């Protein structure tokens, strides 16, 4: 399955649920910081050594929900810039669990999807005379695997929520045959607002 089919499949999934028995319940926005580092152990670097900004837009629905917990499916699109390395667009989905404690929510989610990367620096190679010549830079389709943990809090009585989310994202194959996996630690700061229901 090529990258165009993957993108089309995700878009069709979103359209199908939005018009089916499980309508989309919210829309969310988040500012991100992407840090290339090992999962978990790279968490402190998000606050000290690196800043690679991004923006994520999300939506989703509940498979099952009650006053204490919910099982959900989310759909996310994002853009981020890693200086000198890449600029990337992602489209992915996550299956998650949320536990509610009064006005607080605690979530865990696992998912995957598609990333399209654009190299962030000009590339060169030597010609037959030993001179360096610039070469055209091509974008590449990639796959991503996502594992995230989050905390959210309800704001007022209209279904709005503010959230903080920590995500481990694996990009593959970053450089085929050389760097098969590029791990990112991602910090999300954002909010969600309901589309049709106060219970999101």
C-alpha positions, 0 to 999 in steps of 0.5 A: 500500500503506497502513501497516497492510499494510506492518506486516502484510507485515513480520510475515508475513516474520518468521513465514515464515522462523522456520518455514522453512528459515532459522530466526531465529538470535538476538535482540538489544537495543540502547540508542540515541541519535538525532541529527537531523543530516546523514549522516556529518557529524552523527556528532560531535553524537551525543556532544556536542549532542543526546540523544534516547533509543531502544531497539531489539529485533532478530532475523534469519537468514543467507542464506549463511554460512561461517567468514569471512563471512555474508550476512544479513537482520535484522528490527528494531523500535524506539522513540525520543523526540525531545523537542518533535518526535516519539515514534516506533515503527519496524519495518524490515528490513536486508540485510547483510554481515558479515566475521569476523576472529577474534572480531571482526565488521565489518558493513554493511547497507542496508534500509528499512521503516515508522515511525509518528510521534506529534508531540511537542508540542501544536499551536495555531491561531488561531480566527476571533476571533484567539485561539489554540486547541489542535488535536488532534494526530494521528499519521502513518505514514512510511517510513524508509531505513536504512544502517548500519555496525557492529563486534561482538565475541564474548563467551565460547563460547556465541554472545553478541556485544556490538556498536556500530553507526552508522546513517544513517536517513532519515524521509520525508515528515516534513512533506509539502510542507515538510520531505520528509526528516528525517535521523537519525544513530543510535548503537546499543550492545547485544548479541545472544544465540543462539536455536538456534545458536552461529554467528550 
